[in-house]
Amino acid sequence: MPARVSEAFVLQTYPFREADLIVSFLTRDLGKLRGVARRARRPKSGFGSGLERLSRIRMSYFQRENRELVNIDSCDLVQSQFALIADFTLACALDYIAEVSEQLLPAAEPNEKYFRLIAAVLDHLHSGASGAAWRATTYFGLCALKLSGFLPSLTRCSACGLCPDDSRASGRTHFVRHHAGLYCDDCRRALDLRNAWELSAESREIAREMLSFPIANLSERQWIQSTASDLRRFVSQQIESHIERRLVTAPVLEAA
């Protein structure tokens, strides 16, 4: 098979043999792939810093028939995230984006919208805007869940179907680990859903806006760790239910 050249984001790398790396990367045209970068761990490797987490690269690779791993020939760095890692919160945001992508994305399924989502979120992190890490991770997690087809309704109770703003509802919504969607106050009590968290009306409005507009066009608001923290918890729990494991980076991000 002839060599391919694809624009890609590096998601994860894993040591392999004495000097090689297994690289998981998201391409614009073919989706998530894994490949072997020969001698990438050697001091004078030709890959340089191109295989760092979430580096945007132009990668040359080829795949033999009946082989799961591609062979990575070379990569040219398009955008480095090195400038972000000096800030611990931004570094945690990068870890979160990489882990969620690695766990949510299926292998070899083209998803250009997801590729563009990562690009837009990284551009926002580079913008230097106040609270960029919190805005970016909230937006990314919510949109990644939507693009993966796992986002439940945020406008209807999962049990009774009422809108939180319906005159018969209390206006409050709740979510519970391992349960898809939101529950109104009455259904939470009727179903005896314990250990529930409330998703505030403000966070539901933030989610509505994020699902309607690009991150660069969101309305101005002060973003700090507590802003939409309940929405990030909801999104992380929904992701964890589908990948059937806990996210390592989510609690680290919230503690940053």
C-alpha positions as CSV (number, residue, x, y, z in Angstrom):
1,M,0.0,0.0,0.0
2,P,1.4,3.4,-0.9
3,A,2.3,5.9,1.8
4,R,-0.4,8.3,3.0
5,V,0.1,11.8,4.3
6,S,-2.5,13.0,6.8
7,E,-2.9,16.0,9.1
8,A,-3.3,14.6,12.6
9,F,-3.4,15.2,16.3
10,V,-1.3,13.0,18.6
11,L,-3.5,11.5,21.3
12,Q,-1.3,9.1,23.3
13,T,2.0,7.4,23.0
14,Y,3.1,4.1,24.6
15,P,6.6,2.7,24.9
16,F,7.2,-0.3,22.6
17,R,10.3,-2.5,22.5
18,E,13.6,-0.9,23.3
19,A,13.4,2.3,21.4
20,D,10.0,2.4,19.6
21,L,6.7,4.1,20.4
22,I,3.1,3.1,19.7
23,V,1.3,6.3,18.7
24,S,-2.5,6.8,18.8
25,F,-3.4,9.7,16.5
26,L,-6.5,11.3,15.1
27,T,-6.4,12.0,11.3
28,R,-8.6,14.4,9.5
29,D,-9.5,11.9,6.8
30,L,-9.4,8.4,8.3
31,G,-10.2,8.9,12.0
32,K,-8.3,7.5,14.9
33,L,-5.4,5.2,14.0
34,R,-2.5,3.6,15.8
35,G,1.0,3.1,14.5
36,V,4.6,2.3,15.3
37,A,7.2,5.0,15.3
38,R,10.5,3.2,14.9
39,R,13.4,4.5,17.0
40,A,11.3,7.4,18.2
41,R,12.6,7.1,21.8
42,R,16.2,7.5,20.8
43,P,17.9,10.9,21.6
44,K,18.5,11.8,18.0
45,S,15.1,10.6,16.7
46,G,14.0,12.3,13.5
47,F,10.5,12.7,15.0
48,G,11.7,15.4,17.5
49,S,8.8,16.9,19.5
50,G,6.3,16.0,16.8
51,L,4.9,13.1,18.9
52,E,4.1,15.1,22.0
53,R,0.6,15.0,23.3
54,L,-1.9,16.9,21.1
55,S,0.8,18.1,18.7
56,R,-0.8,18.9,15.3
57,I,1.3,17.3,12.7
58,R,1.5,16.3,9.1
59,M,2.2,12.5,9.2
60,S,3.5,10.1,6.6
61,Y,2.6,6.5,7.2
62,F,1.6,3.3,5.4
63,Q,-0.3,0.2,6.4
64,R,0.2,-3.4,5.3
65,E,-2.8,-5.6,4.7
66,N,-4.2,-7.4,7.7
67,R,-2.0,-5.3,10.1
68,E,-3.7,-3.3,12.8
69,L,-0.8,-0.9,13.4
70,V,0.4,1.4,10.7
71,N,4.1,2.2,10.1
72,I,4.9,5.8,10.8
73,D,7.6,7.1,8.5
74,S,7.9,10.8,9.5
75,C,6.0,13.7,10.8
76,D,6.2,17.5,10.4
77,L,5.1,19.7,13.3
78,V,2.3,22.1,12.4
79,Q,1.3,23.3,15.9
80,S,3.0,22.5,19.2
81,Q,1.2,22.8,22.6
82,F,4.5,23.3,24.4
83,A,3.6,26.9,25.3
84,L,0.6,25.7,27.3
85,I,2.2,23.3,29.6
86,A,3.9,25.9,31.8
87,D,0.4,26.6,33.2
88,F,-0.7,23.6,35.3
89,T,-4.4,24.2,34.6
90,L,-3.9,24.4,30.9
91,A,-1.7,21.3,31.0
92,C,-4.5,19.4,32.8
93,A,-6.9,20.6,30.1
94,L,-4.7,19.1,27.5
95,D,-4.6,15.8,29.4
96,Y,-8.4,15.8,29.6
97,I,-8.9,16.5,25.9
98,A,-6.4,13.7,25.0
99,E,-7.9,11.1,27.3
100,V,-11.5,11.8,26.4
101,S,-10.6,11.6,22.7
102,E,-8.6,8.4,23.1
103,Q,-11.4,6.7,25.0
104,L,-14.4,7.9,23.0
105,L,-13.2,7.6,19.5
106,P,-13.6,4.3,17.7
107,A,-10.8,3.1,15.4
108,A,-10.6,4.0,11.8
109,E,-14.0,5.9,11.6
110,P,-13.6,9.3,9.8
111,N,-14.8,12.1,12.0
112,E,-13.7,15.5,10.6
113,K,-16.1,17.4,12.9
114,Y,-14.3,15.9,15.9
115,F,-10.9,16.9,14.3
116,R,-12.2,20.5,13.9
117,L,-13.5,20.5,17.5
118,I,-10.0,19.7,18.9
119,A,-8.5,22.4,16.6
120,A,-11.0,25.0,17.7
121,V,-10.5,24.2,21.4
122,L,-6.7,24.3,21.2
123,D,-6.9,27.6,19.4
124,H,-9.0,28.9,22.3
125,L,-6.5,27.7,24.8
126,H,-3.7,29.5,22.9
127,S,-5.8,32.7,22.9
128,G,-4.8,33.5,26.5
129,A,-8.4,34.4,27.4
130,S,-9.1,34.5,31.2
131,G,-10.5,31.2,32.3
132,A,-9.8,29.6,28.9
133,A,-9.1,26.1,30.5
134,W,-12.6,26.0,32.1
135,R,-14.4,27.3,29.0
136,A,-12.5,25.0,26.7
137,T,-12.9,21.8,28.7
138,T,-16.6,22.4,29.3
139,Y,-17.2,23.1,25.6
140,F,-15.0,20.2,24.5
141,G,-16.5,17.5,26.8
142,L,-20.1,18.5,25.9
143,C,-19.4,18.6,22.1
144,A,-17.3,15.4,22.2
145,L,-20.2,13.6,23.9
146,K,-22.6,15.0,21.2
147,L,-20.4,14.1,18.3
148,S,-20.0,10.5,19.7
149,G,-23.8,10.2,19.8
150,F,-24.0,9.8,23.6
151,L,-25.4,13.1,24.7
152,P,-28.9,12.7,26.3
153,S,-31.5,15.4,26.3
154,L,-30.8,18.4,28.5
155,T,-34.3,19.8,28.0
156,R,-36.5,16.9,29.1
157,C,-36.7,14.7,32.2
158,S,-35.6,11.2,31.4
159,A,-38.5,9.7,33.3
160,C,-41.6,11.9,32.8
161,G,-40.5,13.8,29.7
162,L,-41.4,17.2,31.2
163,C,-39.3,20.3,30.3
164,P,-37.7,21.8,33.5
165,D,-39.4,25.1,32.6
166,D,-42.8,23.5,32.3
167,S,-45.4,25.0,34.7
168,R,-45.9,21.5,36.2
169,A,-42.2,21.1,37.0
170,S,-40.1,22.6,39.7
171,G,-37.5,24.0,37.4
172,R,-34.7,21.9,39.0
173,T,-32.9,19.0,37.3
174,H,-30.7,16.3,38.7
175,F,-28.3,13.6,37.4
176,V,-27.1,10.4,38.9
177,R,-24.0,8.3,38.0
178,H,-24.8,5.4,35.7
179,H,-28.1,7.0,34.7
180,A,-28.5,8.6,31.3
181,G,-30.0,12.1,31.2
182,L,-31.6,14.4,33.7
183,Y,-34.4,14.0,36.2
184,C,-36.8,16.5,37.5
185,D,-37.3,17.0,41.3
186,D,-40.5,15.0,41.4
187,C,-39.1,12.0,39.5
188,R,-35.9,12.0,41.6
189,R,-37.9,11.6,44.7
190,A,-40.4,9.2,43.2
191,L,-37.6,6.9,41.9
192,D,-35.6,7.4,45.1
193,L,-32.5,8.4,43.2
194,R,-29.8,8.9,45.9
195,N,-26.4,10.5,45.6
196,A,-27.9,12.8,42.9
197,W,-26.3,16.1,41.8
198,E,-28.2,19.2,40.7
199,L,-27.6,20.7,37.2
200,S,-28.3,24.4,37.6
201,A,-30.5,26.4,35.2
202,E,-27.4,28.6,34.5
203,S,-25.4,25.5,33.4
204,R,-28.3,24.3,31.2
205,E,-28.3,27.6,29.5
206,I,-24.5,27.5,29.0
207,A,-24.9,24.0,27.5
208,R,-27.6,25.2,25.2
209,E,-25.4,28.0,23.9
210,M,-22.4,25.8,23.6
211,L,-24.4,23.3,21.5
212,S,-25.5,26.2,19.2
213,F,-22.4,28.3,18.6
214,P,-18.6,27.8,18.0
215,I,-16.4,28.3,21.0
216,A,-15.1,31.6,19.5
217,N,-18.6,33.0,19.4
218,L,-19.8,32.3,22.9
219,S,-21.1,35.2,24.9
220,E,-18.8,36.9,27.4
221,R,-18.9,35.6,30.9
222,Q,-16.4,35.2,33.8
223,W,-15.0,31.7,33.8
224,I,-13.5,30.3,36.9
225,Q,-13.3,26.7,38.3
226,S,-16.8,26.9,39.7
227,T,-18.4,28.1,36.5
228,A,-20.4,25.2,35.1
229,S,-18.6,22.7,37.3
230,D,-21.8,20.7,37.6
231,L,-22.1,20.5,33.8
232,R,-18.5,19.2,33.6
233,R,-19.4,16.6,36.3
234,F,-22.5,15.6,34.3
235,V,-20.5,15.3,31.1
236,S,-17.7,13.3,32.7
237,Q,-20.2,10.8,34.3
238,Q,-22.0,10.3,30.9
239,I,-18.6,9.6,29.2
240,E,-17.6,7.2,32.0
241,S,-20.9,5.3,31.6
242,H,-20.2,4.7,28.0
243,I,-16.5,3.9,28.2
244,E,-17.1,1.8,31.3
245,R,-14.1,3.2,33.3
246,R,-13.3,6.3,35.3
247,L,-11.6,9.2,33.6
248,V,-8.2,9.8,35.3
249,T,-7.8,13.4,34.2
250,A,-11.3,14.7,35.2
251,P,-10.7,14.9,39.0
252,V,-7.1,16.2,38.5
253,L,-8.5,19.0,36.3
254,E,-11.1,20.0,38.9
255,A,-8.4,20.1,41.6
256,A,-6.1,22.3,39.5
